[in-house]
Amino acid sequence: MKISDLLTQAVRLRAEGERTEAFLNELSRRQIGFRNAASEDGGVRLTVNRLDLKRVREAAAEGGVRLKTLGKSGLFTLPGRLKKRYVLLGMSLALLIWVFHMSNVIWEIKVSGNDKVSSAQILEQLRQLGVGVGENGTRIDNRRIRSLMLERIRELSWLTVRVNGSRAEVIVRERRPRPELIRGSDAADITASKTGMIENIAALEGRALVKKGDMVLAGQKLISGELTDLQGETRRVRALGDVWARTWYRLGAQTPAGHYEKSYTGRKRTAVSVKICDLRINLFFDSGIPYTFYDKMTSEKRTELLGMALPFSITKDEYREYEPISCETDAGQAEAMLGQRLLAELSERTGGAEVTQTVFETLTEDGAIKVMLTAECLEQIGEASFMK
């Protein structure tokens, strides 16, 4: 049955007579819509809309064709069919009321905008405040929820709950860390943040204490904030300048010389369960997994009605057995992987400083492939050290 037959009351007819073909042509001439026309012994079956039934009968009477009603369908015929079936009528009304009520109930919640605060933490606090799966979305007071949530989770600066049918979206904004205040008027020296060899030093304010080629240690004073004038008096300023130095790093990483790969046997087991709200019903009896080594793949299919998510979902867990096969790790691939890992660690430690030279060493010992990285970098090592 077509959707159009459900939305509009359709009438199925049988036309009998010698001029049935002329009758169909007459309906077309009068622009009366019909469908599902099929020839039968001594007649033709067709379907028309209830609103056109009077005009169809007139055309049949003029053409000498007899009409017989075979049946009706559509939503508007349902009350008549259930007129004496009180239980079915009551169930139909209850179903309509339930669907109307469910359209305002939240069955799916999505959190967006969070980075440091987990979605699970936000959803748990909202559930304690009455915003969760199964709750009525029309009763949510955004101002009250926002105020209480900001008190409970200090890392949040803003929150709102947008409800669209049975779906709710929680949009949050996290607090930005307070920026470090720089005391522009306080006296300070420039000291070395790392050990290295000076490549270039430019003192914009203060007195340089080292020169190119000098080796300096972490914490050593590089530009002094104490200046002496011609009269021998000392005044304190805030030293400013850039200090570039060559620094060296030695990093290491390793991976096992052997590993295991999966060889699937082809044996698998599927377990299906139905979830209604927070209640899970297993459709299997034996919950044990007969495999020692296996992969588990879970898929969930949610049900919808007229675009509204319902509190029903079907979950399928598939277990695939495999056997672990011992394999030897390829030295070339291991060296390339570990090398990339060491370069990423070097970039993180130096804050993206310029790497001028790298040397890799690879060795195998104690059942592991080890890669050592020796790197030379050019980076800014000067940092302000305020005087007491």
LUMLUM-794443 format. One record per atom (N, C-alpha, C, CB): x, y, z; residue in one letter. Coordinates in steps of 0.05 Angstrom, whole numbers, plus 5000, padded with zeros to 4 digits. Glycine has a CB too. Example, Ala and Ser with C-alpha at 12.3 -4.5 7.8 and 13.67 -1.06 7.14 Angstrom:
526448865156A524649105156A526449345156A522649115181A525749555142S527349795143S525850015157S528249885114S
This chain:
501749765000M500050005000M501850255000M498150005025M501150444984K502650694982K501950875005K502150824955K503851065011I503451255032I501051445025I505951425037I500751504999S498551674991S495851544997S498751734961S495751274996D493251135002D492651155032D493350844994D494751185048L494251205077L493351485084L496751135092L494651685072L494051965079L491352055068L496252145070L490551955045T487952025033T486351765031T488352155005T483751785038Q482051545037Q481751445009Q479351605050Q482751205004A482651084977A480350884976A485350954970A479150874952V476850694948V477650504925V474250844942V477550244930R478150054909R475449964896R479649804921R475349984869L472949924854L473349714833L471850184840L471149584824R471149404802R469149504782R470649104810R470049564758A468149654737A467549424718A469449894720A464949374714E464049154697E462349264674E462448954714E462649134652G461049224629G462649194603G460049504632G461449254581E462749224555E464449474548E460749174533E464049694562R465349944554R467250034577R463350164548R468649844590T470449914612T472850084602T471449664625T473850014577E476050174567E475250454561E477250044542E472850494550A471850764544A471350914571A469250754528A470550764592F470150884618F472750994629F468950674637F474950844626L477550954636L478451194620L479750734634L477951194594N478551424578N476951664586N478151364548N474451624593E472751844602E473751964628E469851744605E474651784646L475751884671L478252064666L476551654690L479851984647S482252144640S481352414628S484051994620S479252404610R478352654598R477252844619R476152594577R475952744639R474852914660R476952984682R472452774673R479452894677Q481652954696Q481052844724Q482153254697Q479952594724I479452454749I481652254753I476552314749I483252284774G485552114778G484751834787G487352234799G486051634776F485751354784F488451214781F483451204768F488750994795R491250854795R490750554799R493150964817R492950404796N492850114801N490649974783N492250044830N490350084758A488349964740A489349694730A487650154717A487749484731A488549214722A486049074710A489849054745A486448954687S484248804674S483748544688S484848764644S481248474690E480348214701E478248094682E479248244730E477447854688D475347724672D472847874675D474947424680D472048004653G469448144652G469548414666G467447984665G471848524672G471948774685G474748884689G470548754712G474849114704V477349254709V477349344738V477749504690V479649294751R480049394779R481549654778R481649184796R480749844795L482150104797L481750224824L481150294775L483450414831T483250554857T483050844852T485850494874T481150974866V480651264864V480551384892V478051324848V480751654893N480551794919N477551824926N481852064917N477051824952R474351844962R472952094952R474251834993R474452314950L473352574942L472352564913L475352804946L473552384897D472752374868D470652154863D475252314851D469652024884L467951794881L465251874867L467351654908L464152104874K461552184862K461852234832K460552444876K464052364824R464452414795R464952154780R466752614791R466351964794V466851704781V464251554776V468751534798V462451564796R459851434792R458251554770R458151434819R458351824767E456951964746E457951874718E457152264749E460651864716A461751774690A461051484684A464851804691A460851314705A460151034700A457251014691A460650874726A455451174704A452651154696A452251254668A450951334715A453651454659E453351554632E454451354612E454751824629E456551204620G457751024601G456650744602G460751004606G454650694620G453450434622G455250224635G452650334594G456850314654V458650134667V457750104696V461650244666V457849854706R457049804734R459449814752R455549524736R459149944775L461349964794L460749804819L461850264802L462849674829K462549524854K464949604872K462649214848K464149674897T466149754916T467449514929T464949944938T470149494927L471549264938L472649314965L473749184919L473249564972G474349624998G475349915000G476649435005G475949995024K476950265030K479450245047K474750445043K481150445045S483550445061S484350735067S485950295047S486050775087G486851035095G486451085124G485351245079G487751295134L487551355163L484751435171L489451575170L483251565153F480651665161F478551435163F479651865140F479251195153T477450975156T477850825182T477650785132T480050885196L480650735220L478650765242L483350815231L477651005248P475551025270P473050855264P474751315274P472250855239G469950695232G470350395236G469150745203G472750305230R473350015234R473449945263R475949945220R474350135279L474650075308L472250155324L477150205319L470050235311K467750345325K466650145346K465450415305K466649885340K465649695359K467849525372K463749505345K470249605367R472549465380R473749655400R474649375358R472549665423Y473349865443Y476249835452Y471449855467Y477149585455V479849545464V481949655444V480349245469V481449585418L483349685398L483149985396L482649565371L480750105398L480450385397L481950525420L477550465397L481650405444G483050515467G486050495464G482150375492G486950265453M489850235449M490850435429M490549945440M489250485408S490150685388S490350955400S488150685364S488351035416L488451295428L490851315448L485851355443L491251095463A493551095482A496151115467A493450845499A496350985444L498751005428L499251285418L498650815404L497151425409L497451705400L498351885423L494851805388L497151845446I497952005470I500851945477I496051945494I501551695476W504351615483W506351745464W504651315483W505651735438V507451855418V507752155422V506451795389V505552285429F505552575434F507352635458F502752685438F507052465479H508652505503H511552445498H507652325526H512152235483M514952165477M516352375460M515051895464M514852525445S516152735429S517452955445S514152865410S516652965471N517853165489N519853045508N515653305505N520352785506V522152645524V524852625511V521052365532V526952675527I529752665516I530652375516I531652845534I531552285492W532652015490W535552015480W530951855471W536552245472E539252265463E540452535471E539452225431E542852525483I544252775492I547052775481I544252785523I547753005469K550353045457K551753285471K550253075427K554253255478V555853475490V557853575470V557153375517V558053835468S560053955449S561254195462S558654035422S563754265453G565154495464G566954445487G563154705472G567054195496N568754125519N571354005509N567353935538N573554065524D576153965517D577453835542D577954185507D577653985564K578953885588K576853735605K580154115604K574453825606V572353695622V571053475606V570153905632V570953235617S569853005602S566853025598S570652745615S565852905577S562952905572S561552745593S562352785544S562852525603A561652365624A561152525649A563352115630A563052695657Q562752855681Q560453055677Q565353005687Q560253185654I558153375649I555453235650I558553515622I555153005637L552652865636L551752765663L552852625616L553752685680E553052585707E551952815724E555552465720E553153055723Q552253275738Q549453375728Q554253515737Q549053365702L546453435691L544353235700L546553445660L545052975701R543052775709R542152825738R544252495707R544052905755Q543352975783Q541553215785Q545853015799Q541653385765L539953625764L537353575749L541453855752L536853335741G534353265727G534353295697G532253435738G536753315685V536953335656V538453075647V538553595647V536852885636G538052635628G536152485610G538752465652G536952255601V535252085584V532752005599V536851835575V530452045586G527851985598G526452215611G528251765618G527852445613E526652685625E525152845604E528852855639E523253005614N521653175596N523253425589N518953265609N523753465563G525453685554G524153955557G526253645526G521453965558T520054225560T520354345588T517154195552T521154195607R521354285635R524154385642R520554075654R525954395623I528654485629I528754785632I530654385607I529754875655D530255165660D533155225656D529355245690D533755335632N536555375625N538055555644N536755485597N536855765654R538255945672R538955805699R536456195678R537055645709R537655505734R539755285730R535055375745R539555135708I541554925702I544255045698I540754765677I544455275684R547055395679R548355485705R546755635660R546755615722S547855715748S548855485765S545655865763S547355265767L548155045784L550554895772L545854855789L550654865746M552854725733M555454875736M552254675704M555355145734L557855305737L558855295765L557355595728L557055255785E557955215812E559254945817E555655255832E558154745804R559154465808R561754415792R557054275799R561954515768I564354475752I565654745747I563654335724I567654805762R568955065761R570455115735R570855095784R571054895721E572554935696E570855045673E573754665687E568155055678L566355155657L565755455662L563754995657L565555605640S564755885642S561955935631S566856055627S560855745615W558255795604W557155525595W558355985579W554455495596L553155245589L550255305581L553255035612L549255165561T546455175553T545554905543T546055395532T543054855545V541854605536V539754665515V540554435560V540254575490R538354615468R536854355463R539854715443R534254365464V532554125460V531154145433V530554095483V531453945417N530153935391N528753665389N532153975367N526153655396G524653405396G525653225419G524953265370G526552995411S527552805431S530652815434S526752525424S531852995420R534753025422R535453285437R536053035394R537553265453A538553495469A541453535463A537953465499A542253785459E545153845455E546054035477E545553985427E548053945491V549254105513V551754245502V549953915538V551654505501I553854665491I555254805514I552854875469I557854765517V559254875539V561655045529V560254655558V562555215547R565055365542R566755345567R564455675535R569255275564E571055235586E572455495593E573055015581E573255525618R574655765627R577455765615R574855775658R578355995607R581056035597R582956085621R581256255576R585355965621P587156025643P587956315645P589755845640P588156415669R588856695673R591656745663R588656775703R592056945645P594756995634P596657085656P594557205612P599157005652E601257085671E601857385668E603756925668E601657525690L602257815690L605257865689L600857955714L606058035671I608958105669I609358375683I609858125639I611158375702R611658625717R613558795701R612758565746R612458985686G614059135668G615959335682G612359295650G615359415707S617059615720S619059495739S615259815735S618859235745D620759105764D623359045752D619458855776D625559075767A628259015758A628558715754A630359125777A629958635733A630358355727A632958305711A627958235712A634058075714D636357985698D635257785677D638557855715D636957745656I636357535637I638257305643I636757635607I637057065649T638656835656T638156615635T637956725684T639856405636A639756185616A637655985626A642456055612A635855915609S633855705615S635055425610S631355745600S637155405594K638355155587K641355185584K637155035561K642754955586T645654955581T646154955551T646854705595T648155115543G648855125515G651155305509G646455215499G651755345483M653955525474M652755765460M655955375455M653456005469I652356245459I652956275429I653356495475I650956325413E651256375385E650856665378E649256205369E649056805393N648657085388N647257205413N646857135362N648057445421I646857575444I646457865437I648557545470I644057975441A643358255435A641958365460A641558275409A643358545475A642358665499A640958925492A644558705520A638258935494L636859175488L636659365512L633959105479L636759245536E636759395561E638359225581E633859455572E640359355594G642059205612G644859165600G640758935619G646459005614R649258965607R649758665602R651159065629R650758605577A651358325570A653758225585A651758305539A653557985596L655757875612L657157645597L654657765638L656157555574V657357345559V657557435530V655857075561V659157275514K659457345486K659257085470K662157475481K659257115443K659056885425K661256695430K659056985396K660556435431G662556225436G662756135465G665156315426G661656295484D661756225512D659855995518D661156465530D660755805535M659055595545M657655695571M660555325550M655055665572V653555755595V651955515607V651655995588V651355535633L649855325646L647055435652L651155245673L645155255655A642355335661A642355485687A640555085663A641055725687G640855885711G643056105712G641055725735G644956095694Q647156295694Q646156565684Q649556195677Q647156785696K646257055688K647557125662K646957265710K646057215642L646957285616L646957585611L645357145595L644857715618I644658005615I643858115643I642458095594I645558295654S645158395681S643258635680S647758475693S641558655700G639758875702G640759095720G637058785713G643359075729E644659285745E646559445728E646059155770E646159705727L647859885711L649260085730L646160025690L651760145724T653360335740T653960575722T655960205750T653360815733D653861055717D656761155723D651861275724D657461385711L660161495714L660761575742L660461735695L658861635758Q659361715786Q659561465804Q657061895796Q659361225793G659560985808G657060895822G661661015828G654861025816E652260955828E650960725811E650361195830E649760535825T648460305812T645460335812T649260045826T644260295790R641360295788R640360045775R640360545772R637959955783R636859715773R634859765751R635659555796R634959605729V633059625707V632059345701V634359755682V630159335684R629259075675R630759005649R626159065670R632458805650A634058725627A632358615605A636258525635A632958705580L631458605557L633558525536L629558825546L632858315521G634658235499G634157955490G637558255508G635457875468D635257605457D637857465460D634357615427D637757215469V640157045472V639656785457V640756995502V641156745435W640956495420W643356325426W640756555390W642856065430A644955885437A644555615423A645155845467A646855475419R646755205409R646455015433R649255135392R644354835431T643854645452T643954365441T641154705466T644454175459W644653895450W642853715467W647653795453W641753515453Y639853325466Y640653045458Y636953395459Y640252865477R640552575470R638152425481R643252465483R636552325462L634052185469L634151895459L631652335456L632551725472G632451445464G629651335465G634251285481G629251135448A626650995448A627150705439A624551135429A625350525446Q625750245439Q623150115434Q627350095460Q623249885420T620849715415T621749425415T619549795387T619949235422P620748955423P621748855396P618448785433P623748685396A624748575371A622848375358A627548435375A620948275373G618948095363G616148185371G619447805373G614148105355H611448185361H609547965352H610748455347H607047995358Y604947805351Y603047925331Y603447705376Y602247775311E600247855292E597847665294E601447845263E595547765285K593047615288K592547445263K590647805294K591947195267S591147015245S588346925252S593146775242S586347025237Y583546965243Y582846685233Y581647175229Y581446545251T580646265245T578146235229T580446105271T576546445227G573946435214G571646375232G574046235192G572246295257R570046245277R569246515289R571046045298R566646545292K565646785304K562946735319K565247005283K562246915337R559746885352R558547155354R560246765380R555847165351T554347415352T552447405375T552847465325T552347625391A550547645413A548847905409A552047665441A546247875410V544448095405V542948165431V542348035383V542748425437S541248515460S539548755453S543248585483S537448795468V535649025465V535849205489V532648935460V536149465484K536349665505K533849835505K538949835502K532449845527I530050015530I530650205553I527449845537I531050465546C531950665565C534650565576C529850715588C534850525602D537350435614D537250135620D537850585640D535149995611L534849715616L535849555592L531949635622L537749375596R538749205574R537748925577R541849215574R536648815556I535548545555I537148385535I532548545548I538548175545N540147995528N538347795514N542247855544N538747765488L537147565473L538847315468L536347685446L540547255487F542147005486F542346895514F544947055473F542946645516F542946505542F545746475553F541546235540F547546385537D550346335546D551946595542D551546095532D552746715564S554246965562S557246925561S553647145585S558146675563G561046625562G562146625534G561646355575G564646715531I565946715505I567746475503I567546985501I567246295483P568846045482P571646085471P567345845465P572446325463Y575046375451Y577046485471Y574746555426Y579546405468T581646525485T582546795474T584046335487T582946815448F583747065435F581547145415F586547035421F580547385417Y578447465399Y578347775398Y575647355409Y577147875376D576448155373D573448185377D577348255345D572748415389K569948465394K569148725379K569448505425K567148695363M566048925347M563148965355M566348875316M562549205363T559849275373T558549475354T559949385402T556049415346S554549605330S551749645343S554149505300S550849895343E548249955356E546450095336E548650135381E544050005334K542050125315K539850235332K540949905295K539450505330R537350635345R534850655327R538250925353R532550655340T530050665326T528950945326T527950465338T527651025305E526451285302E523651265292E528151465284E521951465299L519251485290L518651765282L517251385311L518251815256L517752085245L519952275253L515052185256L522452175251G524752345258G525352365288G524452605247G523752235304M524052255333M525452005343M521352295348M527652035358A529151805369A527451675391A531851895379A527151415390L525651265410L527551135430L523851055397L526651075453P528450965474P529050665470P527250995502P529150585445F529750305439F532150295421F527250165425F533850105426S536150065409S536849765409S538650235417S537949675387I538749395384I541849395381I537349255359I543149245399T546049235400T546948955391T547149305428T548848945373K549948695364K552948685370K549448655333K553748495385D556548445392D557548205376D557048405423D559648245361E560748025345E563547965355E560848105314E564047715361Y566647625371Y567947455349Y566247455398Y570347535341R571847395320R574347275332R572547585296R574647005330E576946875342E579446905324E576346575346E581746925337Y584246935322Y586446785338Y585147225315Y588546705325E590846585338E593246775336E591446305325E594646825358P596946995357P599346855344P597747095385P600546975324I602846865310I605247035316I602246845279I607346905326S609847055333S611347135307S611646875351S612047385305C613447485282C615847655291C611547655263C617847685274E620147845279E619748125269E622747725267E620348325285T619848605277T621948685256T620048795302T621048815235D622848915214D624549145225D621249005189D627149115224A628949315236A628649595222A631849225234A628349585196G628049845181G625549995189G628149795152G623349845190Q620849975198Q620950075227Q618449785194Q622149915245A622349995273A624050245275A623549775289A626250265260E628050495262E626550745252E630550455245E625050725230A623550955219A621451045239A622350885192A619950855251M617850925270M618951055295M616250675278M621150945306L622251055330L623651325324L624350865342L624751355300G625951605293G623951835292G627351585266G621551775280Q619451975280Q618552045308Q617151885263Q618351845325R617451895353R619552065367R617151625367R622052025363L624152175377L624152465366L626952055373L623752505340L623752775330L621352935341L623652775299L619052795344A616752925356A617252995385A614252745354A618552825400E619252885428E621153115429E620352635442E623153125411L625053345410L623653615405L627153295389L621753615386S620353855380S618653955404S618453815356S617553765419E615953835442E617753945464E614453595453E620053835468R621853935489R623054205483R624153735493R623654265458T624854515450T622754725443T626754475428T620254655442G618254845434G618354915405G618555095450G619254735388G619454775359G621954925351G617054925350G624054905366A626555045358A627754925333A628655025381A629555075321E630854995296E632854765302E632355225282E632454535288V634354315291V636454335269V632754035290V638954365278T641154405258T642554145251T643154595269T642453945268Q643853695262Q642653465278Q646953715268Q642353235265T641352995279T643052755272T638352945272T643552575291V645052325287V643452105300V647952345297V642751895285F641251665296F643151425299F638851595278F642851275321E644251025325E642250805331E646351055349E642550575318T640750355322T642250115331T639150295295T641249975352L642449735362L640249555372L644549795384L640849295372T639049085382T640348945406T638248885360T638948955429E639948825452E637648775472E642148995466E638048565487D636048485508D633248445495D635948695529D633148345471G630648295458G629148545449G628948135476G630548765445A629249015437A630949155417A628749195462A629549305399I630849485380I630849765392I629449475352I633349875395K633550135408K634650335388K635450115433K633550575388V634550795371V635251025389V632350875350V637651135386M638551365401M638851605382M641251305416M637951835391L638152075375L639852285390L635252195370L641852385375T643552605385T642952845366T646552535385T641953065378A641053285362A642353545372A638053315362A642953725353E643853995359E641754185350E646654055345E641054375367C638954565361C639954855365C636454515378C638555035352L639055325356L636455435368L639855465329L636555535393E634155625406E634655865424E632855405421E632556005431Q632656225449Q632556125477Q630156425444Q634756195493I634956085520I634656295542I637555935524I634356545534G634156765554G631456775567G634857025542G631356805594E628856845608E629257045630E627756575619E627057185637A627257395657A627357275685A624857595655A629157385702S629357305729S629157555746S632057145735S626957595760F626457845774F628157855800F623557885781F629258095805M630858135829M629158155854M632658385826M630158065876K628758085901K629358355915K629457855920K
